Amino acid sequence: MHLKTVSTTPITGQKPGTSGLRARTRTFMQPGYLENYVQSAFDVVGPLTGKTLTLGGDGRFFNAEAIQTILKMAAANGADRVVVGKDGFLSTPAASAVIRRLGTDGGLILSASHNPGGRDGDFGVKYNVPNGGPAPESVTDAVHAQTLEITEYRTLEAPDIDLGKVGENYLGRMVAEVIDPVATHAELMRELFDFDAIRELFASGFRMRFDAMHAITGPYAKTILEEELGASEGTVVNALPLPDFGGGHPDPNPVHAAPLMAELFGPNAPDFGAASDGDGDRNMIVGRGCYVTPSDSLAVLAANAHLAPGYAAGIKGIARSMPTSRAANRVADRLGIPCFETPTGWKFFGTLLDAGLVTLCGEESAGTGSNHVREKDGLWAVLLWLNILAVRRKGVAEILSEHWALHGRDHYSRHDYEGIDADAAERLMDGLRDELPRLPGQEVEGLTITMADDFSYSDPVDGSTAERQGIRIMFGETVRVVFRLSGTGTVGATLRVYLEQFDPDPDVRHGECEVLDRVARAAGALAGIHERLGRRSPDVRT
């Protein structure tokens, strides 16, 4: 075994962002490419001497090889210890839990979240800081700058370690400790939820289906739902994590989790359905014949969180990303607590959570979480729903109806235009920005614009700011449209259009598409989506 210095492959064409670096898997497999980012991260957060890191990924193609590479680099950079998930697996929320519980000095998570996997799919890596959350922009910007400067990385020439066996291994002077991350996450869930009540719910004949989508949450869900809580065998489907997610798209929404939707809306449907994504931080909630939008899920969880032991004293506040519907604001108003509106990106919740200003957080992109970790947590959201169902003994549809009767209903939908030309997408957004001062007072599809802006944010804790976070258009007090370019893809650009209309006295028979049809037409006309992008309809509606 000896230290070795090797040339890197430059990272070009994509700036490592607040969610780390994402690219095609084949790009990451180039010699020196992954190493460029990892060495840059080590240089920025180092020196690593005496430090302990957490390491793991969602099991997608190239995960195991990348784990071995990073372990040897950590050893060469002087790390004292690296805690790595068994088989190299570690869900994103579990990684945050391990960092916080074991007090490690941050860690690296290998995932491209809900993007497809496989040799021809996507791969990603990001650095999380000691509070368990994603690195702030001050760190990610410094890492990006370093990737443009370095020409070599440090590694240790040594055999691979056995990732399948729990215990300690040595790479030079560094300890590589393989742990069972499922046990750590399960222990945390026991502290937050009434497992006895949930066991009684399942024992009463309550039936559930959880689609792990051949992604990382499968082992966690099997252990907690079936083995510990008594859900019947087979409750968790697609439970085995696969390098290509079984050829599917591990994004928990009605389109990509269509078999789950069909089962919950079909004959002899179970009482409750849920799904999670590639790295386990997102969730989808479905009742018998009833889909719950992520925005409504956050609002319902906030209104009922006190029913779970971990939140029995009440919640201090709620934070939602700006595109998420204002349903959570209505809950906060009734509870007399603050509701913060932040840019998209979980790191913006971190300062609020660390300061004790909020307890629950959520994004419309199916991410929900609380102050127990500093990432969104898909299985946590499912267990909180189960705790609420166990206490209230009502179905999902009934709970939603009662919630809307009390708070009103925010009809909500997101339209995604995927794989569009990046330059055309930027021109569309720039065109909207140029028109913002002239939009108020204009009428589109019979709706009058009353406010238009480009959302900016000033963090109430650390004073940091974020500009150009999405274009908001208000039509009176009840209708809102948001336009935003997503940074989660690796090919082309994705335009997300968020549609929202509040109904203070809702008729629960009406669905989102029916109510929001005019709002969707107004959004398309306002942005000139067909003319600018050549698209007549979105690729995905959620």
N, C-alpha and C positions, 0 to 999 in steps of 0.2 A: 504494500500500500504506500502510495506517495502522492503529494500534491502535484497537480498538473494545471497549467494555464493554457486555455484554448481560445482561438478566435471566435467571435460571435457573428451571427447573421443579423444585419441591420433590420430593425422594425420599420417598415415603410408602408405608407398608404393608410395607416390607421393610428390615431393617437390613443394610447392607453388612457381610458377614461375613469370615471368614478366607480364604475363596476369592474375595473381591471382591464385586461386586454382580451378581446375576442377576435377570432379569425377562423378560417377554415382549418380543419384538422390537419390536412396535408401541409398547410403553411407552418403550423406548429411543429410538425415532424421534421422540418428542415434542420440540419445540424446547426446548433448555435442560436436558433430563434427563441425557443422557450428560455434558454440560458441567458439571453440578452435581458429579458424582462426580469428574471429571477435575480440575476447579479445586480441589476440596477436597483431592484427593491432592497436587496441586502445592503448595498452601498448607502442608500438613503436612510434606512432605519437602523443601520449598524453603528458601531461595530457589534458583531454578534457574540463576542467573547462573553461567556457566562450566561448567555440568554437561552431561554427555552421557547420553542416555537410549536405551533399546532399545524398539522398538515393532513390533507385528505381531499377527496373529490367525489363526484357523483357516479363514477364507474363507467363513464363513456369511453369510447375508443381512445387509446393512447394514455388513459389515466394511469395504469400501472407503471408504464415506462417513464412517464413524467414524474411520478412519485419517487422512483429510484434515482432519477437524475437530480431532483431537488434535495433529497437526503444527502447525496454525496457532495453537492454544492454547499449545503449548510455546514457539513463537517469541515470542508475546506475553508469556509469563511469563519470558523472558530466557534460555532454554536456549541453550547454545552449539552443540550438535549433537544430532540424533536419528538413530539407525541403524534403518532400517526394512526389513523383508523385502520382496523383490521381489513385486510385485502385492499387497503388503500381507499376504502369507502368512508365517506363522512358527509352527511347532509349539511347544507349551509347553516340551518339553525342549530344542529348538533355541534358544528364547529364553533359557533359563537358560544354555546353552552360550555364546551370544553375549555375554551380560552378563559372564560369567566370563572368557572368552577376550579380549574387547576391553576389559575393565575399565570398563564403563560404570557410571553411578551409579544403576543400577536400570532399571526399565522397566515399560511397560504391555502386558498381554496381553489380547487380545479373544477371548473364548471362553465358551461355556456348557458346555464339556467334552463329555460324552456325551449331552447333551440334544438333542432334535430342533432343526433349524434351519428357515429359511424365514421369510417375512413373518409367518406365524402360529405360528412356533416361538419359541425362546428365544435370548437374547443375554446376554453378560456381559462384564465388564471387571474386571481385578484388577491391583494394583501388586505388582511383585517388587522386592526390595531388592538391594543391591550384591553379596551372595553368590550371587545367582541364584535364590533361593528366595522363596516367598510371604511377604508382609509379616507380621510377628508381630502379635499382638492389640493391643499397645501402639500400633502404627501404624494398624491397621484401626479400632480404637475411636476414635482421634483423627480419622480421616477421616470416620467416621460422625457424630461430634459436629459436625464442620465442615459436613457436608451440611445439617444442620438450622439452621445459622446464616447461611450465605452467601446473598446475594440476586442476585449478578451474577458474571460470569466475564469473563476477558480473552481476546481473540482478535485475529488479524491479518487484515485484509481483503486477500486475495491470491488469485490463481488457484491451482487445484489443481496439484500436481506430477505428473509422469509416474511412476507406481509400477512401470510395466512395463520400465523401462530402468535397468540397474545404473549407478550413478554418483552424483555430487554435484549437489544442487540448492540454491538459496537461497530462504529465506523470511525476508525482511528480513535481519537479520544472522545468522540461524541457518542452519547447514548441515543439510540433510536428505539423508542418504546412503543410497541404495538398495543393498542387498547381496544376494548369493545365499546364503541361510541353509543350503541343502542342502550346500554345499561345506564350511561350518564344521562342521556336524554329522558329515558323512562323515569329515572329517579326524580328529575325535575318536574315531570308531569304529575307524578304522585303528590308532590307538594302543593300543586296548584288546584287540582280537581278532586271531586268526591268520587273516587273509584268505586266505593261501595254502592253508591246510588246508581252509577252507570252499570255496574254488574247486575243490580236488581232490574234495571231497564231491559237488559238483554235477556235475563232469566224470565221476564214476563212474556216473552215471545216477540219482542221488538226485533225487526230484521233490518240489516244494513248491507250495503255494498260499497266497498272502497276500491277504487281503481288506482293502483300504484303506477300504472302506465310503463311497467318494466323499468322504472327509475329507482332512485336511491331510497325512497320512503318505504318500499316494500318490506324490508326486514324490520323496520321500526313499527310499521302498522301491524304486521303479523304478531310481533312480540306483545305489543300493548293491547290491541283490539281482541285478538283471538286467544292468546295464551293467558293474558292477565285479566282482561275484562269479561271474558266468557262469550264473546261473539262466536257464532257457529263457524266451524271450519269451512273455508271457502268464502268467507265474508270478504277477505282481501283477494282481489284478482290481479293478474299480471304483476305478481309480487317479486319475481326474480329480476334483479337489475341486470340489464343486458347492455353491451357496448354500443348498440345502435337503437336501444329502446324498443327492440322488437320490430324495427322498421317504422315505428309510429312517430308522431310529433308530440313530445312530452309537455304539452301546454294544456293545463286543465281548463278547457272551455267547452261549450256545447258542440263546437265543430270537431275538435280533436279528441274529445271524449264522447263521441257520438254513441258508442255501444252502451255506456252508462246512462246517457240521457234516454235512449230507447227503452232500457229496462225500467227506469223510474217512471216513465210515461206509458208503459205498456201494461198488459194484464198481469195480475198477481204481483204488482210492483212491491219492492221492499218499502219500509217506512222512511228510509233515509239513505242518501247516497253522497259520496264525496270522492274527490280525486286530488292528486298532488302532482307536482311537475318534476322536471329532471333532477334538480338538486334539493327538492323537498321544501322550498320556502313559499310556494304558492298553493292555493287550494281552490276547489270548486265545491259548492254546496248545493245539493238538490234534495227536495222533498218528493214525496209521492205526487207526481203530476204537477210539480212546482219547482221552477228554477229560481235560485236566489242570486241576484246580481251581487258582485263584490261590494258595491257601495251599500246596498241594503244589508249585507252580511255584517259589515263593520258597524252599522247603526244598531242592528238587533243585538249584536254581541255587547256593544257599549251599554245599551239599555238594560241588559240582563246579566252583566258580568258579576254583579253582587251575589248571584245564586251559586257561584263557585267559591270554594273556601279561600283560594288565593286572592280573591277580590272582594271578600265579604265586607270589608270596611268601606267599599265604594272606590271609585276611580277618581284620580285627581284632574284628569283632562284627557282630551282626544286630539290626535293629530291626523290629518288626512292630506294626501297629495292634492294639488290644485285641481287636476282633472276629475278627481273623485266627486261624486254627487254631494250635495249639501245636506243629505239625510242625516249625517252624523252631527251637523251643526244643530239640527232641531232637537236631537237627543241631548246634546250638551246644554242647550238653552233650558230645557225642562229640568235637567239635573243641577243647573246652576254652576257649571264648570266651564273652563275655556275650551275652545276648539281652534286649533292652529291649522292654517292653510299653508302648506309648504310646496316647493318644487317637487317634481317626481325624482325619486332616488332615496333609498332608505337612510343614507347617511344624514339627510336633513332632519330625520327624527332623532338621531343619536344625541345631539346636544340637549334637546327637550327632555328626553328620557333620563339622561345623566343628571340634569338639573332638577328632576322630580316634578316637572311641570305637567307631564302627561303620563298616562298608564297604558292606553291602547292607541295603536296606530294602524293605518290602513291605506292601501292604494287600490284604485279601480282595476288594476291589472292583476287582481286575485291575490294580492299580498296582504296579510293581516298578522299582527303580532302585538306583543305587550312588553312591559319592562323586564320580563324574565330573561330575555336575550337582547341582542342589538341587531337582529336580523328578523325578517318576516319568518313565520313558522307555520307551515301548512298543517301539520298534524296537531299542533296546538289549537288552531282554529277549529278543527274537526272535533277535538275533545271538549272544547268549550261549548260548542253546539250540543254535543251529547250530554254534557252536564246540565245545560238548560232544558233540554228535552226530558231528561230524567227527573228534574224537579217539577217542571210545569205539567208534564204528562199530557202534552198537546202535540199535534202534528206540526210540521214545518209550515204548511199552508195556513193553518189557524193562527200560529204565532205571527206570521207575516201580516195577515189580515188585521189582527188586533193591533199590531204595531202601526200600520197605516191609518187605522181608525183614530189612533191617539195622536200621531205626529203628522199625518198627511203622507202622501206618496210622491217620491221623486222618480218619475218614469225616466229610465236611463238606458242608453245603449252606446257602444263604441263601434265605429266602423273603421276597419284597417285596410289601407291600400298598400299592399306589400310588393317588394321588389321593383319599385318605381325608380326611374332615373334620378339620381341624387341631385343633379344640377336642376332638373325640372322641378323637383320638390322644393329646393331652396328658392327658386324663382317664384313659386307659388306663395311661399311664406313671406318672402320679401315684398311681393306685390300686396299682400294683405297688410303688412306693416306700414307700407307707404300710404295705404288708404285709411288707416285707423283714425286720423283726425277728422276725416270727412264722413265717417260712417254713421255717427249718431244722428237720428232723425230720418234716415233712409228706411224705406219699407221693402221687405223681401218676402214674397209668398204670403202677403197679408200680415206680416209681423214687423213691428217697428223697432229699430235698433235704438236702445237707450244708453248703452255704454260699450266701449270697445277699447281694449288695451293689450299690451304685451306684458304678461305677468312678471314682476320682479319681486324679490324676497330679501328681507333683512332679518338675519337670525336674532331673536330676542335675547339669546344667551351670550354668543360670542361676537355679535355684530357683523359677521361675514355677510356678504351679499351675493346674489345670483340674479343675472339679468337674462332677458329673452327666453323665458321658461315656458312660453306657450301663449297663443293669442286667444283672448276671451272676448266673446260677443254676448251681450245681454239684450234680450228682447223683453222689456218690462221687468217685473220682479220674479216672473215664474219660469221663463225660458232662457236657457243658456247653451251656447255652442262653444267648444274649445277646439283649436287646431294645434297640433304638435307633431314634430318629427321625432320618431323614436330612434334611440341609439343602440338597441339591443340586437339588431340584425348584423350580418356580415356581408350580405350581397345587396347592393342597391340601397334604397331608403324605404322606410315605412312611414306613411302619413296616417296619423290617428286623428279621427274626428269624433268628438265626444258630444252626445246629444242629451239634453236634460230638460224635463218639463215638470214642474211641481203641480200637484193636484191636492188641495187641502181637504177635499171630500171625495176620495177615490171610489170608483166602481171597480172592484177587484176582478171583474170579468174581462176588463180591457187589458190587453197585453202591450208590451213596449212598442212593437212595430206599428200597431194601429194608432197609438197616441202620438208617436214621434214622427210619423210619416211626413207631415208638413215641415217639421223642424229639420228633417234630413234633406228635404228639397231646398229649403232655405240655405242650409250649409253648403250644399253642392253649387247652388247658383252664386252664392256670395264669393266662394273661393275659385269658381270656374274650374272645378275638378275635371269635368269631361274635356273642356277645351285645353286645359294646361297639361293634363296627365293622360288623356285618351282613355280614361276609365269611366264606364257607365255605372258600375256598381262596385262595392268593396269586395275584397277577397274573403274577409272574415267579419261577421257581425256577432258581437257578444253583448 
